[in-house]
């Protein structure tokens, strides 16, 4: 029972740390939609998408290696910390030189502001992962709050009052993370651990041996989850990408909530993987996780149109039509992420890589074929198929390892109810049918699916029995 309590308790703390910035971005949707044109938002989304691609490649995903090795009680954390910091500083110098050269030749995009976000993201990922691994959970949560408040205030100041457009958007994002890094360094006394004499070339090689196979995986994952922006930009244009990016903001609520849980789960699965009841633990958590994903997704679908009416300007409203398909792709991507953490427990990262690569290839092929014909819908559909395939291969592999099982009836029921509410949104010209079908679907899940009560208990932060 204690392991379940700890998992849920950590999830609540990680929620405090992560929900702030994500919630702030959600709150900022009206500000973004009224201060940035669809073309401007399409361009700035393109830059942040490229940053998410470049970051793990330049850093060789060092921040994930820091988390995994600092989590080991036998590891010398001071050596791990200083080795990763010095490596990241070298990466910063290299990226800064590249950014200057790019800015000299590209004048339509704020490259140097994007470089600022890249460096801030690198050190925020590194320091926050280290804080999580050494059990500085409270400080991690407070840093998330600082990040969100700083980003929100700067967004209003730079976008609404100063009208800095794309520059203001990127400056706000980078500064929020930078303030959070400064807080963690002081609050956790990590400044006292800084000693570059503790740098170890041998430790760096060990860490990179762990993280290097994750880079192709992250690249492939980026192709699965973010390359759609590139193809939309290529085939349709920046305005269409802006609408698509804005449409993804609301479905990303689901992704944000599940990412918070997965951060806590990543710790628990490492601790319980080889235990006597490891398979039952993983299976039970996965079933509750699946129900929670669909309940939240159906809840968003139920009030999708009113949410779009309330939050976005008329120029972006058409994006609601692609949002249901983005929701389904996020469901599958979260399932794939959950299963991917199980590989992390064994430090065997190669299977993560090849399953993601398969999905990426499918995504690229479908995007190239479909997007020119059906536009932004094609991008969402390509994501659905690719993430579903990744989830399938990972699940099949983990079943062979005898570490998980599945209740097929639960999966089928949840899919049927989701599709019903999806169709209701397109078949109805008003909000009556989507809302009524959504509420009925949630009621059916509450009555039939035993995991629903566990989901409600988690939301209320009560003790949960998953046995």
VENSULQUI-V492226 format. One record per residue. N is the residue number from 0. SS is DSSP state (@ for helix, = for strand, . for the rest). PSI is psi in whole degrees, -180 to 180 (999 if undefined). BURIAL is # if it has 9 or more other ideal C-beta (glycine too) atoms within 8 Angstrom, else .. Layout:
BEGIN
n=N ss=SS psi=PSI burial=BURIAL
n=N ss=SS psi=PSI burial=BURIAL
END
This chain:
BEGIN
n=0 ss=. psi=-37 burial=.
n=1 ss=@ psi=-36 burial=.
n=2 ss=@ psi=-34 burial=#
n=3 ss=@ psi=-41 burial=#
n=4 ss=@ psi=-42 burial=#
n=5 ss=@ psi=-41 burial=#
n=6 ss=@ psi=-47 burial=#
n=7 ss=@ psi=-37 burial=#
n=8 ss=@ psi=-45 burial=.
n=9 ss=@ psi=-36 burial=#
n=10 ss=@ psi=-40 burial=#
n=11 ss=@ psi=-43 burial=#
n=12 ss=@ psi=-43 burial=#
n=13 ss=@ psi=-30 burial=#
n=14 ss=@ psi=-41 burial=#
n=15 ss=@ psi=-40 burial=#
n=16 ss=@ psi=-31 burial=#
n=17 ss=@ psi=-34 burial=#
n=18 ss=@ psi=-32 burial=#
n=19 ss=@ psi=-55 burial=#
n=20 ss=@ psi=-39 burial=#
n=21 ss=@ psi=-41 burial=#
n=22 ss=@ psi=-37 burial=#
n=23 ss=@ psi=-42 burial=#
n=24 ss=@ psi=-35 burial=#
n=25 ss=@ psi=-44 burial=#
n=26 ss=@ psi=-32 burial=.
n=27 ss=. psi=-6 burial=#
n=28 ss=@ psi=-48 burial=#
n=29 ss=@ psi=-40 burial=#
n=30 ss=@ psi=-46 burial=#
n=31 ss=@ psi=-44 burial=#
n=32 ss=@ psi=-24 burial=#
n=33 ss=@ psi=-17 burial=.
n=34 ss=@ psi=-18 burial=#
n=35 ss=. psi=133 burial=#
n=36 ss=. psi=166 burial=.
n=37 ss=@ psi=-35 burial=#
n=38 ss=@ psi=-44 burial=#
n=39 ss=@ psi=-43 burial=#
n=40 ss=@ psi=-33 burial=#
n=41 ss=@ psi=-39 burial=#
n=42 ss=@ psi=-44 burial=#
n=43 ss=@ psi=-33 burial=#
n=44 ss=@ psi=-37 burial=#
n=45 ss=@ psi=-44 burial=#
n=46 ss=@ psi=-45 burial=#
n=47 ss=@ psi=-31 burial=#
n=48 ss=@ psi=-42 burial=#
n=49 ss=@ psi=-38 burial=#
n=50 ss=@ psi=-43 burial=#
n=51 ss=@ psi=-22 burial=#
n=52 ss=@ psi=-47 burial=#
n=53 ss=@ psi=-38 burial=#
n=54 ss=@ psi=-55 burial=#
n=55 ss=@ psi=-26 burial=#
n=56 ss=@ psi=-50 burial=#
n=57 ss=@ psi=-40 burial=#
n=58 ss=@ psi=-5 burial=#
n=59 ss=. psi=34 burial=#
n=60 ss=. psi=40 burial=#
n=61 ss=@ psi=-29 burial=#
n=62 ss=@ psi=-32 burial=#
n=63 ss=@ psi=-35 burial=#
n=64 ss=@ psi=-39 burial=#
n=65 ss=@ psi=-46 burial=#
n=66 ss=@ psi=-47 burial=#
n=67 ss=@ psi=-41 burial=#
n=68 ss=@ psi=-32 burial=#
n=69 ss=@ psi=-21 burial=#
n=70 ss=@ psi=-25 burial=#
n=71 ss=. psi=127 burial=.
n=72 ss=. psi=-22 burial=.
n=73 ss=. psi=-5 burial=.
n=74 ss=. psi=147 burial=#
n=75 ss=. psi=98 burial=.
n=76 ss=@ psi=-33 burial=#
n=77 ss=@ psi=-40 burial=#
n=78 ss=@ psi=-44 burial=#
n=79 ss=@ psi=-45 burial=#
n=80 ss=@ psi=-52 burial=#
n=81 ss=@ psi=-35 burial=#
n=82 ss=@ psi=-45 burial=#
n=83 ss=@ psi=-36 burial=#
n=84 ss=@ psi=-48 burial=#
n=85 ss=@ psi=-39 burial=#
n=86 ss=@ psi=-41 burial=#
n=87 ss=@ psi=-35 burial=#
n=88 ss=@ psi=-39 burial=.
n=89 ss=@ psi=-40 burial=.
n=90 ss=@ psi=-39 burial=#
n=91 ss=@ psi=-44 burial=#
n=92 ss=@ psi=-45 burial=.
n=93 ss=@ psi=-46 burial=#
n=94 ss=@ psi=-35 burial=#
n=95 ss=@ psi=-42 burial=#
n=96 ss=@ psi=-44 burial=.
n=97 ss=@ psi=-41 burial=.
n=98 ss=@ psi=-41 burial=#
n=99 ss=@ psi=-44 burial=#
n=100 ss=@ psi=-39 burial=.
n=101 ss=@ psi=-41 burial=#
n=102 ss=@ psi=-31 burial=#
n=103 ss=@ psi=-26 burial=.
n=104 ss=@ psi=-17 burial=.
n=105 ss=. psi=117 burial=.
n=106 ss=. psi=-9 burial=.
n=107 ss=. psi=-8 burial=.
n=108 ss=. psi=141 burial=#
n=109 ss=. psi=79 burial=#
n=110 ss=@ psi=-41 burial=#
n=111 ss=@ psi=-35 burial=#
n=112 ss=@ psi=-36 burial=#
n=113 ss=@ psi=-36 burial=#
n=114 ss=@ psi=-39 burial=#
n=115 ss=@ psi=-44 burial=#
n=116 ss=@ psi=-39 burial=#
n=117 ss=@ psi=-49 burial=#
n=118 ss=@ psi=-43 burial=#
n=119 ss=@ psi=-40 burial=#
n=120 ss=@ psi=-40 burial=#
n=121 ss=@ psi=-51 burial=#
n=122 ss=@ psi=-31 burial=#
n=123 ss=@ psi=-44 burial=#
n=124 ss=@ psi=-42 burial=#
n=125 ss=@ psi=-53 burial=#
n=126 ss=@ psi=-40 burial=#
n=127 ss=@ psi=-37 burial=#
n=128 ss=@ psi=-40 burial=#
n=129 ss=@ psi=-41 burial=#
n=130 ss=@ psi=-43 burial=#
n=131 ss=@ psi=-43 burial=#
n=132 ss=@ psi=-34 burial=#
n=133 ss=. psi=19 burial=#
n=134 ss=. psi=30 burial=.
n=135 ss=. psi=60 burial=#
n=136 ss=@ psi=-41 burial=#
n=137 ss=@ psi=-45 burial=.
n=138 ss=@ psi=-37 burial=#
n=139 ss=@ psi=-43 burial=#
n=140 ss=@ psi=-44 burial=#
n=141 ss=@ psi=-38 burial=#
n=142 ss=@ psi=-37 burial=#
n=143 ss=@ psi=-39 burial=#
n=144 ss=@ psi=-44 burial=#
n=145 ss=@ psi=-44 burial=#
n=146 ss=@ psi=-47 burial=#
n=147 ss=@ psi=-42 burial=#
n=148 ss=@ psi=-45 burial=#
n=149 ss=@ psi=-44 burial=#
n=150 ss=@ psi=-43 burial=#
n=151 ss=@ psi=-47 burial=#
n=152 ss=@ psi=-42 burial=.
n=153 ss=@ psi=-35 burial=#
n=154 ss=@ psi=-48 burial=#
n=155 ss=@ psi=-44 burial=#
n=156 ss=@ psi=-45 burial=#
n=157 ss=@ psi=-32 burial=#
n=158 ss=@ psi=-48 burial=#
n=159 ss=@ psi=-47 burial=#
n=160 ss=@ psi=-44 burial=.
n=161 ss=. psi=-14 burial=.
n=162 ss=. psi=47 burial=.
n=163 ss=. psi=-2 burial=#
n=164 ss=@ psi=-128 burial=#
n=165 ss=@ psi=-39 burial=#
n=166 ss=@ psi=-44 burial=#
n=167 ss=@ psi=-39 burial=#
n=168 ss=@ psi=-49 burial=#
n=169 ss=@ psi=-39 burial=#
n=170 ss=@ psi=-39 burial=#
n=171 ss=@ psi=-44 burial=#
n=172 ss=@ psi=-48 burial=#
n=173 ss=@ psi=-40 burial=#
n=174 ss=@ psi=-37 burial=#
n=175 ss=@ psi=-45 burial=#
n=176 ss=@ psi=-37 burial=#
n=177 ss=@ psi=-43 burial=#
n=178 ss=@ psi=-38 burial=#
n=179 ss=@ psi=-40 burial=#
n=180 ss=@ psi=-46 burial=#
n=181 ss=@ psi=-42 burial=.
n=182 ss=@ psi=-49 burial=#
n=183 ss=@ psi=-42 burial=#
n=184 ss=@ psi=-40 burial=#
n=185 ss=@ psi=-45 burial=.
n=186 ss=@ psi=-35 burial=#
n=187 ss=. psi=2 burial=#
n=188 ss=. psi=32 burial=.
n=189 ss=@ psi=-21 burial=#
n=190 ss=@ psi=-36 burial=.
n=191 ss=@ psi=-20 burial=.
n=192 ss=@ psi=-12 burial=#
n=193 ss=. psi=117 burial=#
n=194 ss=. psi=97 burial=.
n=195 ss=@ psi=-8 burial=.
n=196 ss=@ psi=-16 burial=.
n=197 ss=@ psi=-1 burial=#
n=198 ss=. psi=137 burial=#
n=199 ss=. psi=118 burial=.
n=200 ss=@ psi=-36 burial=.
n=201 ss=@ psi=-41 burial=.
n=202 ss=@ psi=-39 burial=#
n=203 ss=@ psi=-41 burial=#
n=204 ss=@ psi=-41 burial=.
n=205 ss=@ psi=-44 burial=#
n=206 ss=@ psi=-42 burial=#
n=207 ss=@ psi=-29 burial=#
n=208 ss=@ psi=-35 burial=.
n=209 ss=@ psi=-44 burial=#
n=210 ss=@ psi=-25 burial=#
n=211 ss=@ psi=-45 burial=#
n=212 ss=@ psi=-20 burial=#
n=213 ss=@ psi=-22 burial=#
n=214 ss=@ psi=-51 burial=#
n=215 ss=@ psi=-34 burial=#
n=216 ss=@ psi=-46 burial=#
n=217 ss=@ psi=-36 burial=#
n=218 ss=@ psi=-46 burial=#
n=219 ss=@ psi=-37 burial=#
n=220 ss=@ psi=-39 burial=#
n=221 ss=@ psi=-43 burial=#
n=222 ss=@ psi=-34 burial=#
n=223 ss=@ psi=-45 burial=#
n=224 ss=@ psi=-19 burial=#
n=225 ss=. psi=-17 burial=#
n=226 ss=@ psi=-19 burial=#
n=227 ss=@ psi=-34 burial=#
n=228 ss=@ psi=-40 burial=#
n=229 ss=@ psi=-44 burial=#
n=230 ss=@ psi=-36 burial=#
n=231 ss=@ psi=-45 burial=#
n=232 ss=@ psi=-40 burial=#
n=233 ss=@ psi=-47 burial=.
n=234 ss=@ psi=-28 burial=.
n=235 ss=. psi=-45 burial=#
n=236 ss=. psi=172 burial=#
n=237 ss=@ psi=-36 burial=#
n=238 ss=@ psi=-44 burial=#
n=239 ss=@ psi=-37 burial=#
n=240 ss=@ psi=-36 burial=#
n=241 ss=@ psi=-43 burial=#
n=242 ss=@ psi=-44 burial=#
n=243 ss=@ psi=-43 burial=#
n=244 ss=@ psi=-41 burial=#
n=245 ss=@ psi=-38 burial=#
n=246 ss=@ psi=-30 burial=#
n=247 ss=@ psi=-15 burial=#
n=248 ss=@ psi=-44 burial=#
n=249 ss=@ psi=-47 burial=#
n=250 ss=@ psi=-28 burial=#
n=251 ss=@ psi=-11 burial=#
n=252 ss=@ psi=-43 burial=#
n=253 ss=@ psi=-47 burial=#
n=254 ss=@ psi=-39 burial=#
n=255 ss=@ psi=-48 burial=#
n=256 ss=@ psi=-42 burial=#
n=257 ss=@ psi=-33 burial=#
n=258 ss=@ psi=-39 burial=#
n=259 ss=@ psi=-47 burial=#
n=260 ss=@ psi=-42 burial=#
n=261 ss=@ psi=-29 burial=#
n=262 ss=@ psi=-41 burial=#
n=263 ss=@ psi=-41 burial=#
n=264 ss=@ psi=-34 burial=#
n=265 ss=@ psi=-35 burial=#
n=266 ss=@ psi=-46 burial=#
n=267 ss=@ psi=-39 burial=#
n=268 ss=@ psi=-32 burial=#
n=269 ss=@ psi=-40 burial=#
n=270 ss=@ psi=-32 burial=.
n=271 ss=@ psi=-6 burial=#
n=272 ss=. psi=-46 burial=#
n=273 ss=. psi=9 burial=.
n=274 ss=. psi=169 burial=.
n=275 ss=. psi=-38 burial=.
n=276 ss=. psi=30 burial=.
n=277 ss=@ psi=-44 burial=#
n=278 ss=@ psi=-45 burial=#
n=279 ss=@ psi=-39 burial=.
n=280 ss=@ psi=-50 burial=#
n=281 ss=@ psi=-45 burial=#
n=282 ss=@ psi=-46 burial=#
n=283 ss=@ psi=-42 burial=#
n=284 ss=@ psi=-40 burial=#
n=285 ss=@ psi=-39 burial=#
n=286 ss=@ psi=-43 burial=#
n=287 ss=@ psi=-41 burial=#
n=288 ss=@ psi=-45 burial=#
n=289 ss=@ psi=-46 burial=#
n=290 ss=@ psi=-43 burial=#
n=291 ss=@ psi=-42 burial=#
n=292 ss=@ psi=-48 burial=#
n=293 ss=@ psi=-37 burial=#
n=294 ss=@ psi=-46 burial=#
n=295 ss=@ psi=-42 burial=#
n=296 ss=@ psi=-45 burial=#
n=297 ss=@ psi=-37 burial=#
n=298 ss=@ psi=-42 burial=#
n=299 ss=@ psi=-43 burial=#
n=300 ss=@ psi=-37 burial=#
n=301 ss=@ psi=-39 burial=#
n=302 ss=. psi=28 burial=#
n=303 ss=@ psi=-53 burial=#
n=304 ss=@ psi=-46 burial=#
n=305 ss=@ psi=-36 burial=.
n=306 ss=@ psi=-45 burial=#
n=307 ss=@ psi=-41 burial=#
n=308 ss=@ psi=-39 burial=.
n=309 ss=@ psi=-38 burial=.
n=310 ss=@ psi=-31 burial=#
n=311 ss=. psi=156 burial=#
n=312 ss=. psi=160 burial=.
n=313 ss=@ psi=-29 burial=.
n=314 ss=@ psi=-24 burial=.
n=315 ss=@ psi=-5 burial=#
n=316 ss=@ psi=-33 burial=#
n=317 ss=@ psi=-17 burial=.
n=318 ss=@ psi=-17 burial=#
n=319 ss=@ psi=-28 burial=#
n=320 ss=@ psi=-27 burial=.
n=321 ss=@ psi=-17 burial=#
n=322 ss=@ psi=-41 burial=#
n=323 ss=@ psi=-38 burial=#
n=324 ss=@ psi=-34 burial=#
n=325 ss=@ psi=-36 burial=#
n=326 ss=@ psi=-45 burial=#
n=327 ss=@ psi=-39 burial=#
n=328 ss=@ psi=-35 burial=#
n=329 ss=@ psi=-35 burial=#
n=330 ss=@ psi=-48 burial=#
n=331 ss=@ psi=-36 burial=#
n=332 ss=@ psi=-35 burial=#
n=333 ss=@ psi=-36 burial=#
n=334 ss=@ psi=-43 burial=#
n=335 ss=@ psi=-39 burial=#
n=336 ss=@ psi=-43 burial=#
n=337 ss=@ psi=-49 burial=#
n=338 ss=@ psi=-32 burial=#
n=339 ss=@ psi=-33 burial=#
n=340 ss=@ psi=-25 burial=#
n=341 ss=@ psi=-37 burial=#
n=342 ss=@ psi=-36 burial=#
n=343 ss=@ psi=-33 burial=#
n=344 ss=@ psi=-29 burial=#
n=345 ss=@ psi=-3 burial=.
n=346 ss=. psi=18 burial=.
n=347 ss=. psi=96 burial=.
n=348 ss=. psi=-9 burial=#
n=349 ss=@ psi=-45 burial=.
n=350 ss=@ psi=-32 burial=#
n=351 ss=@ psi=-40 burial=#
n=352 ss=@ psi=-52 burial=#
n=353 ss=@ psi=-32 burial=.
n=354 ss=@ psi=-39 burial=#
n=355 ss=@ psi=-37 burial=#
n=356 ss=@ psi=-42 burial=#
n=357 ss=@ psi=-47 burial=#
n=358 ss=@ psi=-38 burial=#
n=359 ss=@ psi=-42 burial=#
n=360 ss=@ psi=-45 burial=.
n=361 ss=@ psi=-42 burial=#
n=362 ss=@ psi=-47 burial=#
n=363 ss=@ psi=-47 burial=#
n=364 ss=@ psi=-48 burial=.
n=365 ss=@ psi=-40 burial=#
n=366 ss=@ psi=-46 burial=#
n=367 ss=@ psi=-37 burial=#
n=368 ss=@ psi=-41 burial=#
n=369 ss=@ psi=-42 burial=#
n=370 ss=@ psi=-42 burial=#
n=371 ss=@ psi=-22 burial=.
n=372 ss=@ psi=-41 burial=.
n=373 ss=@ psi=13 burial=.
n=374 ss=. psi=-140 burial=#
n=375 ss=@ psi=-23 burial=#
n=376 ss=@ psi=-36 burial=#
n=377 ss=@ psi=-37 burial=#
n=378 ss=@ psi=-44 burial=#
n=379 ss=@ psi=-41 burial=#
n=380 ss=@ psi=-40 burial=#
n=381 ss=@ psi=-40 burial=#
n=382 ss=@ psi=-42 burial=#
n=383 ss=@ psi=-51 burial=#
n=384 ss=@ psi=-40 burial=#
n=385 ss=@ psi=-46 burial=#
n=386 ss=@ psi=-34 burial=#
n=387 ss=@ psi=-39 burial=#
n=388 ss=@ psi=-43 burial=#
n=389 ss=@ psi=-45 burial=#
n=390 ss=@ psi=-42 burial=#
n=391 ss=@ psi=-49 burial=.
n=392 ss=@ psi=-39 burial=#
n=393 ss=@ psi=-41 burial=#
n=394 ss=@ psi=-43 burial=#
n=395 ss=@ psi=-42 burial=.
n=396 ss=@ psi=-42 burial=#
n=397 ss=@ psi=-31 burial=#
n=398 ss=@ psi=-41 burial=#
n=399 ss=@ psi=-34 burial=.
n=400 ss=. psi=-1 burial=.
n=401 ss=. psi=45 burial=.
n=402 ss=. psi=0 burial=#
n=403 ss=. psi=156 burial=#
n=404 ss=. psi=174 burial=.
n=405 ss=. psi=147 burial=#
n=406 ss=. psi=103 burial=.
n=407 ss=@ psi=-36 burial=.
n=408 ss=@ psi=-39 burial=.
n=409 ss=@ psi=-45 burial=#
n=410 ss=@ psi=-46 burial=#
n=411 ss=@ psi=-46 burial=.
n=412 ss=@ psi=-47 burial=#
n=413 ss=@ psi=-38 burial=#
n=414 ss=@ psi=-43 burial=.
n=415 ss=@ psi=-47 burial=.
n=416 ss=@ psi=-39 burial=#
n=417 ss=@ psi=-46 burial=#
n=418 ss=@ psi=-37 burial=.
n=419 ss=@ psi=-47 burial=#
n=420 ss=@ psi=-36 burial=#
n=421 ss=@ psi=-49 burial=#
n=422 ss=@ psi=-35 burial=.
n=423 ss=@ psi=-36 burial=#
n=424 ss=@ psi=-35 burial=#
n=425 ss=@ psi=-27 burial=.
n=426 ss=@ psi=-18 burial=.
n=427 ss=. psi=138 burial=#
n=428 ss=. psi=-12 burial=.
n=429 ss=. psi=-170 burial=.
n=430 ss=. psi=-1 burial=#
n=431 ss=@ psi=-50 burial=.
n=432 ss=@ psi=-47 burial=#
n=433 ss=@ psi=-43 burial=#
n=434 ss=@ psi=-44 burial=#
n=435 ss=@ psi=-44 burial=#
n=436 ss=@ psi=-35 burial=#
n=437 ss=@ psi=-44 burial=#
n=438 ss=@ psi=-39 burial=#
n=439 ss=@ psi=-41 burial=.
n=440 ss=@ psi=-43 burial=#
n=441 ss=@ psi=-36 burial=#
n=442 ss=@ psi=-41 burial=.
n=443 ss=@ psi=-44 burial=#
n=444 ss=@ psi=-41 burial=#
n=445 ss=@ psi=-35 burial=#
n=446 ss=@ psi=-42 burial=.
n=447 ss=@ psi=-40 burial=.
n=448 ss=. psi=114 burial=#
n=449 ss=. psi=-19 burial=.
n=450 ss=@ psi=-14 burial=#
n=451 ss=@ psi=-43 burial=#
n=452 ss=@ psi=-35 burial=.
n=453 ss=@ psi=-37 burial=#
n=454 ss=@ psi=-45 burial=#
n=455 ss=@ psi=-39 burial=.
n=456 ss=@ psi=-37 burial=#
n=457 ss=@ psi=-44 burial=#
n=458 ss=@ psi=-37 burial=.
n=459 ss=. psi=-2 burial=.
n=460 ss=. psi=34 burial=.
n=461 ss=. psi=167 burial=.
n=462 ss=. psi=137 burial=.
n=463 ss=. psi=132 burial=#
n=464 ss=. psi=111 burial=.
n=465 ss=. psi=7 burial=#
n=466 ss=. psi=999 burial=.
END
